[in-house]
């Protein structure tokens, strides 16, 4: 499981049976701290690895909705709805 960001401040929910019987592991990751502890070459390696996972379809971005900047109020309203996982991306085009 990869969770990047915690702005919603919602708890992560994991199946106990997956933790026990499938050896699921959960671990926190803070990119800013990781970069402090690793070299630029290691950061490049990380990016290359992530790009490979994305190109193979093994890592995907969360759902998002592109909203024109002039409709920012609609995006703001959508962003505070409970149980909505689509990110609101404001566009200027």
Secondary structure, DSSP 4 states (H G I P E B T S, - for coil): ------TT-PPP---HHHHHHS--------HHHHHHHS-HHHHHHHHHHHHHHHHTTSS-PPPEEEEEGGGHHHHHHHHTSTT--PEEEEE--
